[in-house]
Every structure is written in C-alpha cells, then in structure tokens.
C-alpha cells in the first residue's frame, strides 16, 4: 500500500511538540488543586515534625502517622471522583502519567522500607526528598514549567544540606521548604493561570 502522507517539515514538527506541551500543561492545571492540597498537607506534616524534634517530644514522627491516614482518605476520594469531562489524552499526558505512577510506586517502597526498619527514617527521607525533586524536575522540563524546576533545585539543595548537617530535625525543615517551592507555589500559579486562561 502506498503512503500518501507527506513528511512533516520542521515548523509542523515544532507546532505538534508545542501543542503536546500545552495539552500537558492544561492537564497539570486541572490538577493545580491537588498540587496545593498535597503541598500544604506535606508542609504541615514536616513543620509539625520539625517543631516536635525542636521541643524534644518523645514521638516527633507522630504527624506522619496522621498524614498517612489523611493521604489514604485523599487518594480514596480522588479515585472515587469521576472526571467531569473526558479529555483526549496525548502521548505527553501518558508519559507524565507513567512517570508519576512509577514515582508513587517508589514512594510506597521507600515508606515500606522505613516501616519495616529495612532503612533508617533519616535515609528514607533523604531518598523521598530526592524522589520529589526528580518528579518536579521531569514534569517541569516536560511541560516547560519553570516553577517546578525551581522546586526540584530547592529539594535537591535540601538533600545536600540534610546530608551535610545529618539532622532529622533540619531535614524536616528542608522538606517543608521544598513542599512550598515545589508544590504549593506552582499549584497556586497554575490555578491563577487557569483562571486567567493563560493555558
């Protein structure tokens, strides 16, 4: 069978790539709320743990037990909600979805490792912060969304500072700052852009 499709020129290729990026951004901004919710939840948990370490409370990781229950409820609500409008998924959407699902699988494995004492909480949180940075970095570059890339740099800087200071208390503080820069700020910017129809 003869192919009648003529090859794309450079301009058409660029337009297709740009439309894929724009569609991925649109998908992200509809999730701007989840960036904000997860960001604030994790920020509050890290900050609470930091304060409990600071006052030398016996169970400084107690906020993480509460956060886990909150996370299970949030995931349950998210799964139960059906999207209002079915949108056409692009290759970029599928790529980001595959990466984020892989990220969450890694997250669960690290958290399980900490709960079963296979790895220390300190090492586990260093890895978690590295993974959060990787998520922000990849999604930020894939969608050309600079606030996420900045968030990744902040997360990785927090990792390096955490390794240097070797303090769980300060690691909680660095993680809290990373949640502000990598989730809360980008989430609010996405929501604002969505309301102004910039994407």
Secondary structure, DSSP 8 states (H G I E B T S, - for coil): ---------HHHHHHHHHHHHHHHHHHHHHTHHHHHHHHHHHHHHHHHHHHHHHTT-TTTTHHHHHHHHHHHHHHHHHHH---SS-----HHHHHHHHHHHHHHHHHHHHHHHHHTTSS-HHHHHHHHHHHHHHHHHHHHHHHT-HHHHHHHHHHHHHHHHHHHHT-HHHHHHHHHHHHIIIIIHHHHHHHHHHHTT--
